[in-house]
Amino acid sequence: MPCMYCESYQSFNLTYYNMNLKNLTFLFLIMFLATVSPARAERYQKMAMYISAESVDAIDAPQEKAAAELFRRTFAKDGKFITPSQTASISVDNYDCIWIHIDRNDIGQDVSSFPEAYRNAEFLGAIEKFHEDGGNLYLSKAAVQLLFSAGVGRVPDYLRPNVFSDGAGAYNADIWSVNAVIGARGSASSAQYYDHTGHAIYSGLETMASNAWPAVKDPVYDENVYSVFPMQGDRNHAAIHREDHNCMWRVAMKSEDALRIGICIGQNGAVKGGPIEEVTTADIDRIEVAEERAVVHYLYRYKQAHPGMSIEIVTPADVKDRINSNFFDCLWVHIDRKGIGLGNLPAEYGNEEFVGLLRDYARTGGNLLLTKQATQLVSRIGRTDAAFSPNLYGDGGGGDGTDVWTVNAQIGYCNATNDPSQFYDRRGHAIYAGMRTNGDFACETYALEGTGTGAAMHRMDHNCLWDLNHYAYSAEGRNTVERFEAQNNAVVLGTWGHVVDYAVAGIVEFNPTSAYRGRIIANGLAAYEWATDGNGFHDNIERMTENCLKYLTLVPDYRFVNDGPDGIVRFEKDANATVLGTWGQDWDHQAAGIVEFRPTREYPANTPDANGWLDQVDYTGKAPKGSIVANGIACVQLHHNDGDNNFQDNVNRLTANTVDYLSPWHERINTGIENVSAAGAGTLRAVRGAIVYSGFDRPVTLSVFAADGRLIHSGEVSGDGCIAVPCHGLVVAVAGDCALKSVM
């Protein structure tokens, strides 16, 4: 039955009770003693930590062992460990809160790849029932994945984290922090300013000014200073090792001035890596390859026109430190050289270190723009099978021509009239916004190269794209475009201007997958040529490039069911949650790193469509589940392999606060009153913020009293359901012959 809410406190009145005066007096005496007696020193909590081994000393993962040692030190009196052999003890009768911390290198993003202790059916079934019965969970680092259908099923799968990393990490001198003010860049009076610094999990933590976090000062952050909670780093900005293990959510489109773009260049020594505004045009001119030099000049000018945007140069010397999905929203790799041959890449792009870093970047949510010969990296990093690598290729010296080279976004135009179901008009895609059109061919196209005056110009004719007629498909489809798209979870966005059938894919968008969370746009068209003289359509090349970069950095990863002013609110509504923290440097509404999932009777029961989206959420009523705090933010790291973390006290205190927050206090006085029930009369349980009733086969009056004797709720109940309790502290609930005393 639906939850019932108390509108206001009501005066004490015996007519509200179905009990005699003797029992009522006894009940209030118990409440008084529990409130004022010295026996309150006997308060206790029912909390546990599930570990992967039969003892703390036997845990083989340093981060998880450090977490267990912290739990043992902090909760020595009340905290219990649950080992794999004790899974049967996971019950709301034994524990109010269970902490699960999974943090190891190369663990993978799916529960199926977890160690056996965290993925066996007995464990997963036990924590699902525990949560379903109202038990609270603290899920930290990779354990956040247990929120979904493979775990407790609290959050729909379409909201799975899209920021994930599990590598070995690196040295870094920045101070990493948690920002509890979501939308900190705005005014405190703004409706989109969500201040959670007063939440119990942050109690007693040291604070720091937000502009203190980078080792190198950024004037952008100096303009808008707010308080954050430092978690990891050295106060003097000495480099320390951190593993950078995120498992969290990027929930919103970025504002344009918050974009973080990286451009890879293939030459050491030509320009230095780092912010593009720190180099000069003379530095850029030292890049030997004209085509690649031209794109850096373009980005240099673009940065000048968009000073708030972050654009950085990544050289072969600093790829290890810079290619990271937490550092860049989009990484652009442009390779356009003569005579290197199909299947070959310059050494700086084809070596295993670069390919491996790019693979990790795409797997953990980093977006890629791969142009010209760089389209071969799609298969090199494993996003597609090698059998579907580009097979139309040219790298010669080119020649002169008077015609205009264009890109056709109307795929299968030959069927536009005869069979519209096989006509795929991609002109509405964001990459084509604002581009000039051309009428030289059977249908409208977008011109990229040519004088447009009938005069001749030189072009290199460097294609690196897909002849769709020469692949062996296992996927079904009515034409080669459909089969290629189905085979690779991709969308063909453009072909040669004169092609009206399904023969060639020149621009392809590769959608995120469960293994590769980042999005890729690959453009191998010869007409996408940067270093030309007399190109009357160069503005279209620049416009397409700008569109691609914005699309890859601004496109939302989630299609939320609910509406709201920003991604944070929409995420919170879809998940019945509150975003408590984000990365320290995030001052907008982009990311959710620490999230509280509130008790709920609602869970998505309908089946997602083929794309994994829910067109609408069909909710069914079940008993309320427990609370969950999920913390997947990298800076909350419990063990450091090398060096000291000056802010480890903050990490430890945040952890202890969270476990404590999810573990209500109980009183040892008259514990027999808790969950007392007569045969056939039903049961009562306390869940944070609610009284859960079950098994009442006939209507009874449920009354809830505050510690001072005030009646705060009275109403008739039957069957199974819950009521919200609009107060904090000790309460006593009575229903028929069943009574419950608990601290809310």
N, C-alpha and C positions, 0 to 999 in steps of 0.2 A: 504494500500500500504506500501511497506517497508520504514523504516526510512532512511533519507538521512543525511549524515554527511558533515560538512564543512571541506574541506581540509586545507584551510588557510584563513586569513582575506583578503578581497578584498577592493580596493579603492572605494571611493564614486563615483558613476556615475549615472546620471539621467536616463540613458537608462535602468537601472534595475527596475525602478519604473513605475507603472501604475497609476500615480497620478499627479496632477498639482503642480506647484511651490508654490502656496499659501498654499496648504495643507501641503506640505513637510516642508516649513518654520515654520508653526505652530507646526508641530510635533516636530521638533528639538528644538523649543523654550520651549515646555513642558519638553522635556528631559533635557535641560539645567537648567531650574528652579528646576526640581526634583533633579538635581545633586548638585547645589550650593546654592539653596535658604535656608534661615533659617527655612523655613517650613518643612525641613527634621525632625525637632523635632516632627512632627506629624506622624512619622512612626508608624505603628501598625501591630499587628499579629492577625491572625484568628485561635485561638486554643481553644480546649475544652477538658474537661474530662467527660467521662461517668461514673456515679455513680449508685449504686444499690438502692438508696432511694430517696425520694423527697426533701431531704435536706442533707447537710453534717452532721449536728448534729444527723440525724436519721439513719446514717449508723451503722449497728450492728457489723461489723467486724473491730477489732482494727487496723489491718494493712491497710485496705482499707480506714478507716476514717483518719488515719495519712497521707496517700497519698493525700487524698482530701484536708486536711488542708494545706499540703505543697504546693499544686497547688494553693490554694486560696491566701496564703501568697506571693508566688513567682510571680504569674501572675495576681495580683490584678487589673491591668489596662485592660488587653486584654482578660484574660482567662474567659471562660464561663463554667458552668456546664450543662450537659445534663442529665436529670432525666428520669426514665422509662416512664413517661407520655409525655415526649418531644422527643420521638424517631423520630418523623416525621421531626424534625429539622436537622437530620443528613444528610448533603448534602455538596458537594464541593462548593456550592454557599455561604454557611455560614461559613465553617471551612476549613482550610488547613490541620490541624492535630488534631487528637483525641487520648487522652491517656486513656487506659483501664487497670486498675490494679486490679487483682483478686488474693487475698492472704488470705486464711483461712485454718484452720486445717480440715483434713478429707474431703477435697473438691472433691477428686477423679481426675482421670487422663483424663476423657472424658467430653466434653462439655455437654453431656446429664445429668451429675451429678452436674452441676453448679446450683447455685441459679437461680430462675425463671427470674430475671432481666437480666441475662447474657445468657440465652438459649432460650428465647421466639422467635418465628419465626419473629416477627416484628423487633426486635433488630438485629438479625442475618442477616436478609435480608437487613436492612438499612446499616449496616457497610460493607456488601459485595458490595453493589452498590456504597457506598462512596469510597471504595478502588478501585473498578473497574473504577470509574470515575476519578481516579487520586489522591484521598485523601490519606494523610499520616497517619500512625498509630504508636503509641508507645504501645506495648503489654508487660506487665511486670508480672513476676511470672506465675501463672497458666493461665493467659490470653494468654500466648504463644500458648496454644492449639487452639486458634481462627485462627491460620495460615492455618489450614487444611480444609478439605472438609466440616466439620460441621460448619465452620466459614466463612472466606473470600475466602477460596480456593486458597490462594496464593502459597502454598507449597504442593507437592504431599504427600499423606498419608504415603508412605513408608519411609519418612523422619521424622516421628513423634518422639518427644523426647523419649529417652530411659533411661534417668536419671530423676527420679521423686520422690518427697517425700512431704508429707503433714501432718506429725505427730506433736505432741506437742513440740518436741524439748527437749533440755537438757542444762545443764551448761557446759561450755567449756572455757578454758583459752587461747586458741590459738588466734592469730590475723588472721582473714580471709580477703583475699584480692582478687583483680582482676588483672590478668596479661594480659597486652595488647600487649606483644611481644610473638607471637606464634612461638614456636621453639626456646625459649630463651636459651636452653642449647647449641645450636650451635653457630657458629661464625656469627657476624653481616654481614659478607660478603657472607654467605651461601645463596644459592637460596631458601632454605627452612626456612629462617629467616624472619618472617612477623611482622614488627614493626608498630603498630597502635597507639602508644602513642601520636602521634600528631593529632589524630582525634578530631574533635570538641567536642565530648561528654566527653572527658577527660580534657578539658581546665580548668586550675586553680586547679586541684586536688592535694592534698598532696601525696607524694611518700614515699616509704620505701624500704629498702633492703629486698630482698626475703628471706634471711636467718634469718630474724627477726620474721617471722610468727609463728614458733612453740614455745610453751612454753618450751619444751625440745629440746635443740639444736641437730641437726642432721648433722653429718659431711659430709654426702652426699651433702646436700644443701650448706654447707659452701664452697665446692669446686667450685661452679658455682653460683655466686651472680648476680642478675639482679634486676631492679627496678619494684615494683608493686604498686598498689593503695590500701592502707589499707581501709577496709570498716566496719569492725566489730571486736570489742574486747576492751581490756583494755591495755593501754600502759605498765603497770606494770605486765601484765599477770595474773591479778585476774580473776577468773571465772565469766562470765556473761551468761545469758540465751540467747540462739538463737534458732529459730524454724527450721532452716536448711531446708527450702523449695526450692528445686531445681526443675526446669522444663527445661531441657537442653539436649544437645547431646554429647554422647561419640562416636566419629566419626572414630576412627582408632584402629588398633591393637597396643598393647603396645610393646615396646621393652622389652626383657626378664629382663633386670636389673631394670625395672620400675614396676614389678609385686608387687601387694599388696595382700598377702595371710594370712588368719587367720585360726587357728586350734582350735577347741573347745575341752576342756577337762572337765571331769565331776567331778573334785575334787577340792574343795577349800583347800588351804594350802599346797598342794603338790608342786606346783610351782606358782610363781606370774604371773599375767597377764602382757602382754606387749611384747616388742621385744624379740624374742627367743634367741638372742645372749647374753642377759643379765642374762640368767640362766646358770647353770652348768649341766654337765651330772649327778652329784650326786643329784641335785635338781630333774631332770627328773626321776631318779630311785625311787623317793618317790611316783610316780603315781602307785597306787595299781594294776590296771588291766593290765596284761602283754601285751595284744593285743593293748591296747590304749597307753600304755607306749612306745611300739615299734615304733608307727608312729611319736611320738614326737621326739624320738631319730633320726629317719630318717630325719625329717625336720631340726633338729639341724645341722646334717652333711650337708644337702643340702644348708643351709644358709652359712655355712663356705665355700662351693665351689662356691657360688654365692653371694658375699658380697654386691652387689648393690641391691639385691632383699629385699623387706620388708616381713618378716614372723613374725607374732605375735601370742602369746598364748592368748586365751580368756577363762577365768575361769567363773564359775557361779557367782562370786562376781562382775564381771565387764561387764556382757553381755549387760546391759542397755546402757553403755557408748560406747561399742565397736562394737556391731552388727549394722552396718550401711553401706548402699550401697555406700556411699561416702568415706568410710574409707577402705573397702576391695573390691578388684575385685572378689575374690573368697573366700568362707568360706567352710572349710572342717569339717564335723561332722562324726566321726568314733566311732561307738558303737559296741562292740563285747564282750558280757558277757554271762556267763552260768546261766541257770535257771530263767530268768526273764519272760519268757512266751510271746507268740505271742499277740500283741496288747498292751503290756506293755512296757514302757520305763523307765529307771532310772529317779528318781524324778527331777534331775537337767536338764534333757532333755525333760521331759514330762509335766512340769508345764506350766501354761498358759502364764507367762511372757516370757519364752524362746520361746515357740511356736509362740506367737504373734510377737515378735521381728524378728524371722526368717521369718514369713509370710510377714511382712513389708519389710524386706530385699529383698526377692524374688520379691515382687510386684514392688519395686522401681528400679529394674535392677540388684540387687546383684545375682551373680552366686553361685551355691551350688554343692559341691561334697559330696554325702551322701553314706556311705559305711557300709556294713553289716547290723546290725539291725536299723541303721539310715535311711534305705530306707523307713521305715514306716512314716518318717516325710513328705514325698511327699504328702500324703493324710492328715496328721495332719495339715499342713499349708494351706490346701485347694486347692493345685495345681491340684489334682485329687479328684474325688468323693471317699468317704470312701469305696464304694462298689468295688473299684479297688485297694484296699490296697494289699500289698504282702500277699500271702496265702500259700506259701511253706516255712516252717520254721523249724529250729533246733537250740537248745541251750544246748545240753548235753555235756558230758565229752569227746565224741569222741572215737577213737580207732586207732589201727595200721593198715597200709595197704601198699602194695607194688606198686600199680598202680599209674599212673600219672594223676592228675586231671587238666583238661584244660578248656579253653573257646573257643567255636566255633562261629566265626563271619560270617559263611556262613549259613544264616537263610533260611530254606526251601531247604537244599541241596538235598533232595529227589526229587525235581523237577528241578534240574539244567539242566538235559537233556530233560525230558519229557515236561515240561512247564516252560521255562526260565523266563516267565513273573511273576511267583510266586517264583522265586529264588532271594534272596536279599543278595548280597555279600557285607558285611560291612567291609571287611579286609582293604579297603582303608581309613577308618576313622582314624583321627589323633591319637586316643587313642592307636592304635596298632602299631604306627611307631617304627621301630627298635626292635621289640620283636622277640625272638627266636620262631620258629615254632616246631610243634610236628606231627609225622606221625603215632600215635597209633590208630587212628580212620579212619572212611570211608573217611574223607576229612581232609585237613590240619587244625590244630588248634594251639592255643597258650598255652603252658604249664605254670601252675602257682604253682603247689604243687606236690612234690614227690622227691624221691632221684634221680631217673633216672638211678639207677644202679641195680635195682631189689631188693635192700634191703628195709626192712620195715621202716616206720616212723609214728609217731603219728600225727593225724590231728583231729581238733575239730568238723568238719562237721556242721558249723553254716551257713545254708542257710537262707536268708530272701528275697525271690524273688517271681515271678509271675507264677502260673500255669494258662496258658491262656485258658485252656479248661473249667474252672469253673467260668467264669464271664458271666453275662447277658448283652449283648451288644445291644445298640440302633443304633450304627454306622454300615454302610454297609462295606462289604469286602468279598473277596473270601476265606479267611482263618482267623484263630484267630489272627495272627500277624497283618494283615491288619486292622481288626476290632479294636484291642487294640490300634494300632497307631492312627487310625482315631478318636477313642473315646477320646483319651487323648492328641492329638497333640504331639505325641512322636515318637521315632524311637528305635526299638529293635536292640541293637548293638551286643549282645552276648547271648549265651545260653550254657547249659552244653556241654562239649566236644563231648559226644556220641550222642547227640540229633540232628537228621537231618530233623525233621519235624517242626511243629509250636506250640509245646506243652508248652515250657518254655521260659520265658524272664528273663535272669540273670543280664544283664547290659542294662539300658534304658536311653536314652537321652530325656528329656522333654524340648521341644522347648519353647521359649518365646511366651507369649500370650499378648493380650491387657491388661489383668488384672495382669499377672505375667510377668514382663518384663525381669526377670533374666532367665538364662538357668540352668538346673539341670542335672547332671549325677548321676544316682543311681546304685550302684553295690552291689548286695546282694549275690554274689557267695560264697559258702563255701570255694572254692579254694583260694579266696583272703584273706589269713590268714598270719598275720604278725609275730607272736611269735612262730616260729617253730624251731626245731633243725634238721639240716641236710637237709633242703629244697634245692635241687639242682637247683631250678628255681626261687629263691627269687629275682634275678636280674630282671626277667620279671615283678614281682609285683612292684618293684621300678620303672621300666621303664614305666609301665602302669600308675602308680600314677603320675609321672612327666608329662606324656603326657596329662592326664586329667586336671591337674592344669594349664598347659600351654594353653590347648585348651579353658578352661573356662575363662581364663584371656586375651588371645590373639585373640580369634575369633572375627571378626568384626560383629557388629550388623546390618550394612547396606551393601547391595550390590549395589554399586553406578553404575550409567549408564556411567558416564564420567570417564576417567582415569586421573591420576595425580601422583606426587611424594609422596603424603601423603594423609591421610583421610581428612584433612582440605581443601586441594585444590579440591579433588573429591566432597566433600560436597558443596563447594562454586560453582562449576560448575553445579552440579545438581540443585541447588536451586537459581542460579543467585544471589549470596549473598557474603558478606564479613564477616568473623569471626573476630570480634573486641576485644573479651575478653574471657578468660578462668579462671579456678581456679588459685589462686595465686601460688600454689605449682606445677602446671603443667608446665614443661619446654619443653615439646615435642609437638606433634600434636594430642593429644588425645581428647580434649573436646572443645565444643563450648558453651559458656555461654551467650555471648552477640553477636548478629548477626544482620547485616544490610542487608535486602532484597531489592535489587535495583529495580527501575521501570523496567517493562519488558512487552514486547508484547507476551511473550511465556509462555504457561502453558501446563502441561501434559494433553493430551486429551484421551489417550488410557487407557484401563482397565487393572489393575494389574492381574497377574496370581493367581493361588490358594494359593500361598505362600506370596502374597502381593507385589511381585517384578514386576518392569517394565523391560521387556527384552530390550526394546528400548523406547525412548521418542519420541512420535509423537506430534510435536508442531503445533498449529494452531495460526493464526494471529488475535489478538484482539488489541483494543486500549490499550496503556500502562497503567498499574496499578500504584498506588502510591508507595512511599517508606514505608518500615516498619522497625523499630528497635524492635527486640525481646530480652528481658532481663529476663532470667530465672535463674539467678545465686543466690544462697541462701544468700550470704553475703550482697546483696543489700536489707536490711531489714529496713523498715521505722518506725516500732514501736517495742519497747522492753518492755516486760512484767515486767522485774525486772532488775535493775541496769542501768548504763549509758554506752552508746556506745561512746567511745572516738573519733570515726571516723565518727560520724553521719553527720558532715559537708560534708564529701566526698560523702556519700550516697545522701544527698540532692542536692549537686552541680551536680553530675552525672545525677540525675533525671532531674533537671532543664535544664542542657545542652542538654539532649536528646530531650526534648519537644521543646526547642528553635531551635535546629538543624532541626527539622522536620516542623517548622513553618516559612515559608518565610516572609520577611518584605514587607509591602505594604506602599504606599504613599497616604496621604489624598488629595494631590494636584490633581485636575482634575481627580477625581476618575471615572468620567463618561467615560473616555477613555478606562477603563477596560471592556473587554468583550462586546464592542460595536459592533453591527452587524446590517446590513440592512436586511430587509425581504428577505428570500430566499438566502442570501449570505453566510451562514455558520457561525460557531463560532470558536473562539480561546480560549484555556485555557493554563495556565502555570502549568506544573508538574516539580518537581525538575529535572533540567537538560534537559528539553525538552519542546517544544511547541506542543500542541495537537490540531489538526484541525479536524472539523467534519461538515458534512452537505453541502459541496460544490458540487452542482450538475453539475458544469461545471468547466473546468480547469481555475485556477487563479494563479497569481504569488504571492508566499509567500516570503516576505522579512523581515529579522530580523536585527535590528540595535543595536549596543552598545551605551552606554550613551554618548560617545564622537562623535557620528555620523557615525562611521565606519559601513559599510555593512558587516555583518558576515555570512549571508546566503541569497541566492536568488535562487528560483527554482519554477517550476510549480507543483501545487498540485491539487487534486480533491478527492471527496469522504471523507473518514476518514483515519487518520493516524497521524504521528508525525515526528518531526525533532529533533535531538539533538542540543543543544546550547552549543558551545565550549567556553563559557566564564562565568564569574561570575559577579554579579552586576545587575544594571538596564538595561533592554532591552525593545525595542519596536518592535512589530511584526505587519505587515500590510499584509492583503490578501483581494483583492477586496475592498469592502466597510467596512471590519471588521478590527478593530485595537485592540491591547492588549498591555498594559504596565505592567511589573512585574519585581520583583527582583529575579534573578536566583541564 
